[in-house]
Amino acid sequence: AQTVTQSQPEMSVQEAETVTLSCTYDTSESDYYLFWYKQPPSRQMILVIRQEAYKQQNATENRFSVNFQKAAKSFSLKISDSQLGDAAMYFCAYRNGGATNKLIFGTGTLLAVQP
Amino acid sequence: NAGVTQTPKFRILKIGQSMTLQCTQDMNHNYMYWYRQDPGMGLKLIYYSVGAGITDKGEVPNGYNVSRSTTEDFPLRLELAAPSQTSVYFCASSYPYPDGKSTDTQYFGPGTRLTVL
């Protein structure tokens, strides 16, 4: 069975600085996708970034980028120029590449942004 | 588009009561999902559906039932509520690629906070 591990329950960053959130996963599949979701106090889950396992290039979305290390099964999220609005719970998630799309979530990292 | 909507936002149940959590999406997505999120934890899949009339169990289905009579709606039924079902419930939907392979990103509703006392 696939698992997702986030070893940092809480992180803190100064406004305008850069922070990296860690995620590791375990799978025997070769075709899969990885995601980072943001959950602000409103509780809604918001997709931040996605990575296809077959792509070697790391995904980037504006200030958000990932470091995808397939052999090490690592998928970290880097937030550059952190803003107060980035404060939230961040979840790493995995799903197989098959037709049934079931997400497996990590336990989350609570990010605080200090002004 | 309203996206994925869920009702109610909050609910308190007594042990043994039943209720239905409503979920509707207006994006014509084939796939729909129900998750629960316990305090300090990630989301766990309860049930999912790949289309009208088709449902299947996820990781934690016990104590719940679902139906999918239309593409838009995917209600979650709690029978005989128990304190262990106190949680935040999220509905999500996604759309498969035209080639029928892996579905695209999941879109989440705002959640329903349920307390069972």
Interface residues (C-beta under 8 A of the other chain):
Chain A: V4 D31 Y33 F35 Y37 S42 R43 Q44 M45 I46 L47 R50 F91 A93 R95 N96 G97 G98 A99 T100 N101 K102 L103 F105 G106 T107 G108
Chain B: Y31 Y33 G40 M41 G42 L43 K44 L45 Y48 V50 D56 G58 V88 F90 A92 S94 P96 G100 K101 S102 T103 T105 Q106 Y107 F108 G109 P110 G111 R113
